[in-house]
Amino acid sequence: MLGRLIGGFITILVGVTILPTIADEVRGGLCPGVGSNTTYCNTTGTNITGASNTVTGLITLFFALGVMSAGIAIAVGGLKDAGLM
């Protein structure tokens, strides 16, 4: 039980730690050459347009939801093993 709970927390910790890196890389793919300027996004010169642009912009959200659901599923499994849920 304790091992599964710790595993769930470690999953969440690692996922939250690398989330900003993933967000930066997605932004770099959508806005090439912008650097640290957060108010200006030059969309010229990129091969990601249309629906691909929208889905690529949602990668960060999907990753965050996946980390959250994986961590919760592992923690709930540990609580079920303990008979608390």
N, C-alpha and C positions, 0 to 999 in steps of 0.2 A: 504494500500500500504506500508506504513512505517513498519507496523508489519511484513509483509512478507519479506521485505528486511532485517530487523533485524534478523528474524528467519533464513534466508539464511546465514547470516554472523555468527550467533551463531552455526549453523550446521557445517560450515567450521571450525570455531575455535575449537569446541569440537573434531571434527574428526582429525584435524591436531595435537591437543594436545595428543590424545591417539595413534596416528600412531607409534611413537617410541616404545611404550609398545608392540603393536602388532608385530612389526618387531623383537623385542627381543624374544618374545615368539615363533615366527615361527623359528627363528634361534636356539632357545633352543630345539625345537622339531627335527630339522634337524641335529644339532650338539650337542649331549648330552655331558655334562661334560666339555665343553670348557671354560665356564666362560667369562672373558673379553678378552681373546686372540682372536683377529680378524683374524689372519693369518693362524690359524690351525683349521681344522674341522675334527674331528674323526667321520667317518660315521659308525664305527663298534658299535654294540650294539643298533642300532635303528631299529624299525620295519617299517620305511618309506623307501621304495626302489622303483626304477623304475619310472613309470609314476606318482605314488602318490608323490614321492619326487619332481618331477617337478611342479605338481599342488600345492603342499604345499608351495613351494618356491614362487609361484605367488600370494599367499594370500595377502601379503602386497600391491602389485600392484592393485589387485582387490578392496581392501578396499579403497585405495587412489582414484581410479577412481569413486567408489561409492559415496564417500564423496564429491568429486568435482562435479559430475553430480547432486547429490541431492541439494547441495547448489546453483548451477547455475539454476536448475529448479525452486527452490523456489524464487530466486531473479528475474528471468525472469517473473514468474507469478505475482510478485508484480509490475514490470514495465508494464506489460500488463494491470493490473488493473488501473494504473495511466494513461494509454493511451500513454505511451512513446515508446511502442514497438508493 
